[in-house]
Amino acid sequence: MKTVNTDILIIGGGLTGLTLAYLLRDSKLKVKIVEARDRIGGRIHTLYSNTIPSLEMGATWLGKKHSALVQLLETLNIGIYEQEMSDKAIYEADASNAAQLIPIPPNPEPSHRIEGGSSNLINALAGHLEKQQIDLNQIVQSIHKEYTTFTVKSTTQTYQANIVISTLPPFLLKHSIDITPALPADLLGIADQTHTWMGESIKVAIAYKKPFWRTINGTGTIFSNAGPINEMYDHSNEELGLYGLKGFINGAYFTATKAQRQQVVIRQLQKYFGEPAADYLSYEETVWRKEPFTFTPYPGYIMPHQNNGHTIYRQGFLDGRFFVAGSETAAQYPGYMDGAVRSAYFIHQAIQKL
Ligand SMILES: Cc1cc2nc3c(=O)[nH]c(=O)nc-3n(C[C@H](O)[C@H](O)[C@H](O)COP(=O)(O)OP(=O)(O)OC[C@H]3O[C@@H](n4cnc5c(N)ncnc54)[C@H](O)[C@@H]3O)c2cc1C
């Protein structure tokens, strides 16, 4: 097993970890990111293709109020654009009543998307780092602190560092990494009750040759209580002439097979748009519940956003040099991309004070 020495070890190469490494890029400290997946981005994952629109399987939307994220995007010269909503939506109140077209008023705070896809932000941050700063395919299994040194063991490597930052959702951290000496009981208790934002969601995206929904119903916006699609939006790349719809289906469908989900999704779209809906180029999905580096089942019911942003996350542990970071821990907009950026800024400041 190889031992890698670094000053700062960041566990997780999602938006929090990459933003933090980006903020530390000019410091004299050696910074390393260790990432379990074979890709960076975590809960941000854009599927790119030349033949279908880029499809967001994770985080997609931001608002102008998400000022930390907006500012980071501006610094990186990445633009944002308004989500296409149309002025009407297909609405299904329940399974026993026919879907209807309802007008939707202009949103005073419209949702925006990131130019080039959400992963454009991830790739831009990584572009400011040295390639060897990020180790992929390394699942961190244990963290042990002795005197002033942390020893972190992953799939095939051992890291030694003076400061360690976890960017895992706190519940996942508690249930997947063995930490000695033990973290304080109050922190573990809160982490055990901290909801992982969107962990139960299922994203589906369907690419088409033509945006037939615009001519048939005048909209690709869908809100349905009958499901399985609960909400869906036009997800086209207009300038490239690539078209698609993307949304969420009821999380309970995680027990079905991909083929079963695909069938019920297409059937629901056929109900609204007729035969053109069956003539698709591709069906993509991500069942986030089945992503072991995002989600692990809760022993009981945890409410959406429960304990997100809890003040316990605003301090260092193990002599102040181990931090529990990540979007869920942010003081503002926890759970959102903006929260991830804010968490990175907070940890960056905390490290300066050590
Ligand atoms: C379906 C979905 C839709 C969303 N939509 C939106 C949206 O529209 N707008 C918005 O603002 N936010 C949205 N979010 C939330 C947003 O994606 C997150 O807030 C943000 O990406 C979290 O970044 P993070 O770095 O804190 O965590 P993560 O992205 O979860 O990063 C943690 C990283 O740690 C890695 N990791 C896990 N375990 C280990 C281990 N043992 N060893 C090493 N590495 C490990 C993971 O692979 C991951 O890369 C959405 C999320 C999902 C899932």
PDBQT file of the ligand as one rigid body, heavy atoms in Angstrom, charges set to zero:
ROOT
HETATM    1  C1  LIG A 401     -31.020  14.453  -8.290  1.00  0.00    +0.000 C 
HETATM    2  C2  LIG A 401     -30.460  15.691  -7.664  1.00  0.00    +0.000 A 
HETATM    3  C3  LIG A 401     -30.916  16.924  -8.067  1.00  0.00    +0.000 A 
HETATM    4  C4  LIG A 401     -30.405  18.079  -7.483  1.00  0.00    +0.000 A 
HETATM    5  N1  LIG A 401     -30.847  19.277  -7.953  1.00  0.00    +0.000 NA
HETATM    6  C5  LIG A 401     -30.300  20.410  -7.480  1.00  0.00    +0.000 A 
HETATM    7  C6  LIG A 401     -30.629  21.654  -8.076  1.00  0.00    +0.000 A 
HETATM    8  O1  LIG A 401     -31.400  21.723  -9.051  1.00  0.00    +0.000 OA
HETATM    9  N2  LIG A 401     -30.067  22.772  -7.538  1.00  0.00    +0.000 N 
HETATM   10  C7  LIG A 401     -29.175  22.728  -6.500  1.00  0.00    +0.000 A 
HETATM   11  O2  LIG A 401     -28.689  23.780  -6.072  1.00  0.00    +0.000 OA
HETATM   12  N3  LIG A 401     -28.811  21.549  -5.946  1.00  0.00    +0.000 NA
HETATM   13  C8  LIG A 401     -29.341  20.399  -6.417  1.00  0.00    +0.000 A 
HETATM   14  N4  LIG A 401     -28.953  19.197  -5.904  1.00  0.00    +0.000 N 
HETATM   15  C9  LIG A 401     -28.022  19.190  -4.767  1.00  0.00    +0.000 C 
HETATM   16  C10 LIG A 401     -26.553  19.376  -5.205  1.00  0.00    +0.000 C 
HETATM   17  O3  LIG A 401     -26.249  18.392  -6.156  1.00  0.00    +0.000 OA
HETATM   18  C11 LIG A 401     -25.639  19.243  -3.993  1.00  0.00    +0.000 C 
HETATM   19  O4  LIG A 401     -25.956  20.233  -3.031  1.00  0.00    +0.000 OA
HETATM   20  C12 LIG A 401     -24.146  19.402  -4.292  1.00  0.00    +0.000 C 
HETATM   21  O5  LIG A 401     -23.779  18.877  -5.526  1.00  0.00    +0.000 OA
HETATM   22  C13 LIG A 401     -23.386  18.720  -3.143  1.00  0.00    +0.000 C 
HETATM   23  O6  LIG A 401     -21.998  18.837  -3.340  1.00  0.00    +0.000 OA
HETATM   24  P1  LIG A 401     -21.035  18.239  -2.207  1.00  0.00    +0.000 P 
HETATM   25  O7  LIG A 401     -19.665  18.332  -2.744  1.00  0.00    +0.000 OA
HETATM   26  O8  LIG A 401     -21.317  18.884  -0.899  1.00  0.00    +0.000 OA
HETATM   27  O9  LIG A 401     -21.489  16.710  -2.045  1.00  0.00    +0.000 OA
HETATM   28  P2  LIG A 401     -21.350  15.519  -3.095  1.00  0.00    +0.000 P 
HETATM   29  O10 LIG A 401     -21.585  16.022  -4.465  1.00  0.00    +0.000 OA
HETATM   30  O11 LIG A 401     -22.211  14.427  -2.589  1.00  0.00    +0.000 OA
HETATM   31  O12 LIG A 401     -19.815  15.125  -3.002  1.00  0.00    +0.000 OA
HETATM   32  C14 LIG A 401     -19.320  14.206  -2.059  1.00  0.00    +0.000 C 
HETATM   33  C15 LIG A 401     -18.254  13.382  -2.772  1.00  0.00    +0.000 C 
HETATM   34  O13 LIG A 401     -17.718  12.424  -1.847  1.00  0.00    +0.000 OA
HETATM   35  C16 LIG A 401     -17.480  11.227  -2.555  1.00  0.00    +0.000 C 
HETATM   36  N5  LIG A 401     -17.432  10.120  -1.591  1.00  0.00    +0.000 N 
HETATM   37  C17 LIG A 401     -18.460   9.503  -0.951  1.00  0.00    +0.000 A 
HETATM   38  N6  LIG A 401     -18.014   8.548  -0.133  1.00  0.00    +0.000 NA
HETATM   39  C18 LIG A 401     -16.651   8.544  -0.255  1.00  0.00    +0.000 A 
HETATM   40  C19 LIG A 401     -15.608   7.777   0.343  1.00  0.00    +0.000 A 
HETATM   41  N7  LIG A 401     -15.855   6.825   1.254  1.00  0.00    +0.000 N 
HETATM   42  N8  LIG A 401     -14.328   8.022  -0.019  1.00  0.00    +0.000 NA
HETATM   43  C20 LIG A 401     -14.045   9.009  -0.938  1.00  0.00    +0.000 A 
HETATM   44  N9  LIG A 401     -14.992   9.774  -1.522  1.00  0.00    +0.000 NA
HETATM   45  C21 LIG A 401     -16.278   9.556  -1.186  1.00  0.00    +0.000 A 
HETATM   46  C22 LIG A 401     -18.650  11.133  -3.506  1.00  0.00    +0.000 C 
HETATM   47  O14 LIG A 401     -18.401  10.251  -4.571  1.00  0.00    +0.000 OA
HETATM   48  C23 LIG A 401     -18.793  12.593  -3.952  1.00  0.00    +0.000 C 
HETATM   49  O15 LIG A 401     -18.049  12.873  -5.114  1.00  0.00    +0.000 OA
HETATM   50  C24 LIG A 401     -29.423  18.015  -6.476  1.00  0.00    +0.000 A 
HETATM   51  C25 LIG A 401     -28.945  16.764  -6.078  1.00  0.00    +0.000 A 
HETATM   52  C26 LIG A 401     -29.453  15.609  -6.670  1.00  0.00    +0.000 A 
HETATM   53  C27 LIG A 401     -28.905  14.255  -6.251  1.00  0.00    +0.000 C 
ENDROOT
TORSDOF 0
